[in-house]
C-alpha cells in the first residue's frame, strides 16, 4: 500500500502532511507523540 504525503520544511520545524484519503492518518499523527514519550537514553560522559 502506498501512502502519499508531503514534507514541508520551515526554519524551525518539519511538517508531514498526508493525503486526505489516507486510512492511517490518526496512527501517522500519533507516531511523533509516541516517539516523544520514549525514555531518553543518557550516555556516560567520558572525562578527558
Biopython code that builds the backbone (N, CA, C, O; Angstrom):
import numpy as np
from Bio.PDB.StructureBuilder import StructureBuilder

atoms = [
    (1, "UNK", "N", (0.848, -1.173, 0.000)),
    (1, "UNK", "CA", (0.000, 0.000, 0.000)),
    (1, "UNK", "C", (0.893, 1.235, 0.000)),
    (1, "UNK", "O", (1.850, 1.320, 0.770)),
    (2, "UNK", "N", (0.579, 2.168, -0.851)),
    (2, "UNK", "CA", (1.319, 3.423, -0.883)),
    (2, "UNK", "C", (0.570, 4.473, -0.084)),
    (2, "UNK", "O", (-0.660, 4.532, -0.104)),
    (3, "UNK", "N", (1.324, 5.296, 0.615)),
    (3, "UNK", "CA", (0.736, 6.403, 1.368)),
    (3, "UNK", "C", (1.361, 7.682, 0.833)),
    (3, "UNK", "O", (2.577, 7.863, 0.891)),
    (4, "UNK", "N", (0.528, 8.556, 0.317)),
    (4, "UNK", "CA", (1.030, 9.815, -0.231)),
    (4, "UNK", "C", (1.163, 10.838, 0.885)),
    (4, "UNK", "O", (0.253, 11.017, 1.695)),
    (5, "UNK", "N", (2.299, 11.500, 0.913)),
    (5, "UNK", "CA", (2.496, 12.558, 1.902)),
    (5, "UNK", "C", (3.420, 13.614, 1.310)),
    (5, "UNK", "O", (4.074, 13.393, 0.291)),
    (6, "UNK", "N", (3.456, 14.737, 1.957)),
    (6, "UNK", "CA", (4.288, 15.856, 1.521)),
    (6, "UNK", "C", (5.028, 16.378, 2.742)),
    (6, "UNK", "O", (4.448, 16.498, 3.821)),
    (7, "UNK", "N", (6.292, 16.684, 2.577)),
    (7, "UNK", "CA", (7.098, 17.233, 3.666)),
    (7, "UNK", "C", (7.234, 18.729, 3.444)),
    (7, "UNK", "O", (7.614, 19.178, 2.362)),
    (8, "UNK", "N", (6.918, 19.499, 4.487)),
    (8, "UNK", "CA", (7.029, 20.948, 4.419)),
    (8, "UNK", "C", (8.097, 21.378, 5.416)),
    (8, "UNK", "O", (7.938, 21.192, 6.622)),
    (9, "UNK", "N", (9.165, 21.943, 4.919)),
    (9, "UNK", "CA", (10.257, 22.410, 5.779)),
    (9, "UNK", "C", (10.119, 23.903, 6.022)),
    (9, "UNK", "O", (9.943, 24.686, 5.089)),
    (10, "UNK", "N", (10.202, 24.282, 7.281)),
    (10, "UNK", "CA", (10.258, 25.693, 7.641)),
    (10, "UNK", "C", (11.544, 25.902, 8.428)),
    (10, "UNK", "O", (12.313, 24.961, 8.624)),
    (11, "UNK", "N", (11.777, 27.103, 8.870)),
    (11, "UNK", "CA", (13.015, 27.397, 9.594)),
    (11, "UNK", "C", (13.111, 26.631, 10.907)),
    (11, "UNK", "O", (14.211, 26.286, 11.337)),
    (12, "UNK", "N", (11.988, 26.362, 11.546)),
    (12, "UNK", "CA", (12.027, 25.744, 12.875)),
    (12, "UNK", "C", (11.441, 24.349, 12.949)),
    (12, "UNK", "O", (11.626, 23.663, 13.955)),
    (13, "UNK", "N", (10.746, 23.910, 11.925)),
    (13, "UNK", "CA", (10.110, 22.597, 12.030)),
    (13, "UNK", "C", (9.966, 21.937, 10.670)),
    (13, "UNK", "O", (10.143, 22.562, 9.625)),
    (14, "UNK", "N", (9.641, 20.658, 10.719)),
    (14, "UNK", "CA", (9.363, 19.887, 9.526)),
    (14, "UNK", "C", (7.970, 19.295, 9.707)),
    (14, "UNK", "O", (7.698, 18.653, 10.721)),
    (15, "UNK", "N", (7.099, 19.503, 8.747)),
    (15, "UNK", "CA", (5.716, 19.054, 8.859)),
    (15, "UNK", "C", (5.452, 18.019, 7.782)),
    (15, "UNK", "O", (5.783, 18.231, 6.615)),
    (16, "UNK", "N", (4.856, 16.897, 8.170)),
    (16, "UNK", "CA", (4.442, 15.869, 7.228)),
    (16, "UNK", "C", (2.936, 15.966, 7.068)),
    (16, "UNK", "O", (2.204, 15.953, 8.058)),
    (17, "UNK", "N", (2.471, 16.064, 5.843)),
    (17, "UNK", "CA", (1.035, 16.126, 5.589)),
    (17, "UNK", "C", (0.641, 14.929, 4.741)),
    (17, "UNK", "O", (1.235, 14.671, 3.694)),
    (18, "UNK", "N", (-0.365, 14.204, 5.204)),
    (18, "UNK", "CA", (-0.861, 13.049, 4.462)),
    (18, "UNK", "C", (-1.971, 13.466, 3.518)),
    (18, "UNK", "O", (-2.601, 14.507, 3.701)),
    (19, "UNK", "N", (-2.205, 12.640, 2.501)),
    (19, "UNK", "CA", (-3.333, 12.911, 1.619)),
    (19, "UNK", "C", (-4.627, 12.698, 2.411)),
    (19, "UNK", "O", (-4.650, 11.927, 3.370)),
    (20, "UNK", "N", (-5.671, 13.364, 2.019)),
    (20, "UNK", "CA", (-6.924, 13.333, 2.783)),
    (20, "UNK", "C", (-7.589, 11.965, 2.775)),
    (20, "UNK", "O", (-8.388, 11.673, 3.664)),
    (21, "UNK", "N", (-7.281, 11.116, 1.794)),
    (21, "UNK", "CA", (-7.928, 9.806, 1.726)),
    (21, "UNK", "C", (-7.120, 8.697, 2.395)),
    (21, "UNK", "O", (-7.494, 7.527, 2.311)),
    (22, "UNK", "N", (-6.031, 9.044, 3.049)),
    (22, "UNK", "CA", (-5.181, 8.042, 3.695)),
    (22, "UNK", "C", (-5.920, 7.399, 4.867)),
    (22, "UNK", "O", (-6.436, 8.112, 5.728)),
    (23, "UNK", "N", (-5.984, 6.051, 4.919)),
    (23, "UNK", "CA", (-6.718, 5.389, 6.008)),
    (23, "UNK", "C", (-5.978, 5.397, 7.344)),
    (23, "UNK", "O", (-6.579, 5.080, 8.371)),
    (24, "UNK", "N", (-4.692, 5.749, 7.361)),
    (24, "UNK", "CA", (-3.895, 5.669, 8.584)),
    (24, "UNK", "C", (-3.507, 7.037, 9.119)),
    (24, "UNK", "O", (-2.452, 7.168, 9.740)),
    (25, "UNK", "N", (-4.320, 8.055, 8.900)),
    (25, "UNK", "CA", (-3.971, 9.403, 9.336)),
    (25, "UNK", "C", (-3.794, 9.499, 10.843)),
    (25, "UNK", "O", (-2.836, 10.110, 11.317)),
    (26, "UNK", "N", (-4.692, 8.912, 11.589)),
    (26, "UNK", "CA", (-4.615, 9.010, 13.051)),
    (26, "UNK", "C", (-3.342, 8.353, 13.575)),
    (26, "UNK", "O", (-2.652, 8.924, 14.419)),
    (27, "UNK", "N", (-3.027, 7.159, 13.081)),
    (27, "UNK", "CA", (-1.821, 6.461, 13.513)),
    (27, "UNK", "C", (-0.571, 7.239, 13.108)),
    (27, "UNK", "O", (0.389, 7.317, 13.875)),
    (28, "UNK", "N", (-0.580, 7.807, 11.916)),
    (28, "UNK", "CA", (0.561, 8.585, 11.444)),
    (28, "UNK", "C", (0.787, 9.800, 12.333)),
    (28, "UNK", "O", (1.928, 10.139, 12.648)),
    (29, "UNK", "N", (-0.289, 10.451, 12.734)),
    (29, "UNK", "CA", (-0.180, 11.638, 13.576)),
    (29, "UNK", "C", (0.203, 11.303, 15.013)),
    (29, "UNK", "O", (0.775, 12.148, 15.701)),
    (30, "UNK", "N", (-0.096, 10.101, 15.482)),
    (30, "UNK", "CA", (0.258, 9.691, 16.842)),
    (30, "UNK", "C", (1.734, 9.309, 16.966)),
    (30, "UNK", "O", (2.290, 9.358, 18.063)),
    (31, "UNK", "N", (2.365, 8.937, 15.876)),
    (31, "UNK", "CA", (3.736, 8.438, 15.919)),
    (31, "UNK", "C", (4.724, 9.421, 16.541)),
    (31, "UNK", "O", (5.488, 9.009, 17.414)),
    (32, "UNK", "N", (4.759, 10.702, 16.144)),
    (32, "UNK", "CA", (5.710, 11.624, 16.799)),
    (32, "UNK", "C", (5.475, 11.754, 18.303)),
    (32, "UNK", "O", (6.431, 11.874, 19.070)),
    (33, "UNK", "N", (4.217, 11.731, 18.727)),
    (33, "UNK", "CA", (3.938, 11.806, 20.164)),
    (33, "UNK", "C", (4.445, 10.562, 20.876)),
    (33, "UNK", "O", (4.988, 10.658, 21.976)),
    (34, "UNK", "N", (4.277, 9.401, 20.264)),
    (34, "UNK", "CA", (4.771, 8.165, 20.865)),
    (34, "UNK", "C", (6.295, 8.177, 20.953)),
    (34, "UNK", "O", (6.863, 7.717, 21.943)),
    (35, "UNK", "N", (6.949, 8.693, 19.934)),
    (35, "UNK", "CA", (8.410, 8.788, 19.961)),
    (35, "UNK", "C", (8.851, 9.735, 21.068)),
    (35, "UNK", "O", (9.821, 9.464, 21.775)),
    (36, "UNK", "N", (8.143, 10.839, 21.214)),
    (36, "UNK", "CA", (8.479, 11.824, 22.243)),
    (36, "UNK", "C", (8.334, 11.233, 23.646)),
    (36, "UNK", "O", (9.043, 11.649, 24.562)),
    (37, "UNK", "N", (7.426, 10.271, 23.827)),
    (37, "UNK", "CA", (7.185, 9.676, 25.142)),
    (37, "UNK", "C", (8.201, 8.593, 25.511)),
    (37, "UNK", "O", (8.244, 8.158, 26.662)),
    (38, "UNK", "N", (9.011, 8.157, 24.562)),
    (38, "UNK", "CA", (10.011, 7.139, 24.865)),
    (38, "UNK", "C", (11.023, 7.688, 25.865)),
    (38, "UNK", "O", (11.352, 8.874, 25.824)),
    (39, "UNK", "N", (11.521, 6.834, 26.768)),
    (39, "UNK", "CA", (12.513, 7.321, 27.732)),
    (39, "UNK", "C", (13.806, 7.712, 27.021)),
    (39, "UNK", "O", (14.227, 7.064, 26.063)),
    (40, "UNK", "N", (14.417, 8.770, 27.502)),
    (40, "UNK", "CA", (15.665, 9.245, 26.913)),
    (40, "UNK", "C", (16.825, 8.425, 27.455)),
    (40, "UNK", "O", (16.864, 8.082, 28.637)),
    (41, "UNK", "N", (17.755, 8.122, 26.586)),
    (41, "UNK", "CA", (18.942, 7.359, 26.970)),
    (41, "UNK", "C", (20.043, 8.343, 27.324)),
    (41, "UNK", "O", (20.386, 9.219, 26.531)),
    (42, "UNK", "N", (20.589, 8.192, 28.516)),
    (42, "UNK", "CA", (21.696, 9.049, 28.933)),
    (42, "UNK", "C", (22.991, 8.273, 28.751)),
    (42, "UNK", "O", (23.218, 7.250, 29.397)),
    (43, "UNK", "N", (23.829, 8.776, 27.865)),
    (43, "UNK", "CA", (25.099, 8.135, 27.598)),
    (43, "UNK", "C", (26.123, 8.595, 28.630)),
    (43, "UNK", "O", (26.127, 9.760, 29.027)),
    (44, "UNK", "N", (26.994, 7.681, 29.066)),
    (44, "UNK", "CA", (28.027, 8.083, 30.032)),
    (44, "UNK", "C", (28.989, 9.076, 29.387)),
    (44, "UNK", "O", (29.398, 8.913, 28.238)),
    (45, "UNK", "N", (29.334, 10.088, 30.136)),
    (45, "UNK", "CA", (30.260, 11.109, 29.647)),
    (45, "UNK", "C", (31.658, 10.709, 30.077)),
    (45, "UNK", "O", (31.921, 10.512, 31.263)),
    (46, "UNK", "N", (32.550, 10.591, 29.111)),
    (46, "UNK", "CA", (33.925, 10.220, 29.454)),
    (46, "UNK", "C", (34.720, 11.478, 29.779)),
    (46, "UNK", "O", (34.702, 12.454, 29.029)),
    (47, "UNK", "N", (35.412, 11.437, 30.900)),
    (47, "UNK", "CA", (36.224, 12.580, 31.333)),
    (47, "UNK", "C", (37.544, 12.572, 30.571)),
    (47, "UNK", "O", (38.141, 11.512, 30.384)),
    (48, "UNK", "N", (38.005, 13.735, 30.131)),
    (48, "UNK", "CA", (39.288, 13.781, 29.387)),
    (48, "UNK", "C", (40.486, 13.546, 30.267)),
    (48, "UNK", "O", (41.618, 13.556, 29.785)),
]
sb = StructureBuilder()
sb.init_structure("model")
sb.init_model(0)
sb.init_chain("A")
sb.init_seg("    ")
for serial, (resi, resn, name, xyz) in enumerate(atoms, 1):
    if name == "N":
        sb.init_residue(resn, " ", resi, " ")
    sb.init_atom(name, np.array(xyz, "f"), 0.0, 1.0, " ", f" {name:<3s}", serial, name[0])
structure = sb.get_structure()
